[in-house]
Amino acid sequence: LQLPSTLAGLDLSRQTNRWAVADCRIPFLDDEETLLHLCAHGAKHAWYRMKWVFDLPNVLESLEWDWPALREKARRYRCERELLLGLAIAEQLSNWAVPATVRPWLDEFDAPGKHFGFIAQAITRPDRWMNTPAGIFKRNRYMARFNDGLDCWAYHLATVATHRRDWEALPLPDVLFPLYFLLSPFTNTWQLARRFVTGLAGNAGASGLAPAERQSAGVPER
């Protein structure tokens, strides 16, 4: 289960581009789908890798885009906001010249007011938004703006009541995802017990140190 992406599945069999490999013609994403996938992926991860940002102007300037048709396709794939955010990022960070057709869309979307603050933090300090409680809370709030209705509630329920640690330790198919809610209390208890035992072992080891060793190890004197 890939969370929290709202991008509807791309049907490769319907793509017109093909690579000839041996006797096979392998389909790959058309230009519009490539741009939408780049924007959706970047938005999902708050554009924290500059490589994704630099890929944007290369893709945008490679073609003469039919912007209304592209936006309509983004709506069908449920990634319209991700597309608009990507275009706003391209303008802000790479000085991409926004077409006249697109300018009203970006002004109405207001990415600087809604998203740029968190994205700036994600780019400069990705460790904070990935690993700290405050960062995780901000990330969830950021992602909630890309999900509506049941998608929004499902994402919050999945991320609050389950943990990525469980997903990686026991990969389950999407239809069995509710089982993680049953496993979560046991895995959380196990993690707390491990931390408690590790803390006791650390304190016991520190108590046997000489005063000079305790001071160098940063153990306070009693």
Summary of the structure (lengths in Angstrom):
residues: 222
radius of gyration: 23.3
end to end distance: 50.0
largest distance: 76.6
contacts: 569
relative contact order: 0.09
helix: 67%
strand: 4%
